[in-house]
Amino acid sequence: MLDVIEKIEVSIKASIGDHMSVKYENGTFWYLDSSLFNLKDDRSSETHTKLIQIIKQKKENSSAMFVKAYKEKYSEEEFLPSWMVFEELTIGEVSNLYKILNDDDAKEIATMYHTYF
């Protein structure tokens, strides 16, 4: 059962990351652009701010080889590209990110799974 859950998690992370990276000119750093999120209320805005802080912490504290190599090669870069971010985020953190995406993007991602928003 856990094997199936892991495959679903990987698929969801890849779908969100790929969709957003390809669609927006910010590319792999799309998650930094607050205009791509529904930040209409304080709670949503706080969620986005908290996610950015979590992403920064994950970059600093990660023991993953690919993150270490990225930090060595791109030492000036403050954030990780989204594909690395999604490797580091938990499914709960990804769920929080998805919840605050603009409705159009959330719907497009959901339709990949024949699910409707």
SULMOKA-V762922 format. One record per helix or strand of 3 or more residues. SS is the DSSP state (H for helix, E for strand). FROM is the first residue (numbers start at 1). TO is the last residue. Records with the same first field share a line. If there is no record, write none. Layout:
SS=FROM-TO + FROM-TO
//
This chain:
H=2-23 + 27-32 + 34-36 + 42-61 + 65-73 + 82-88 + 91-99 + 103-111
//
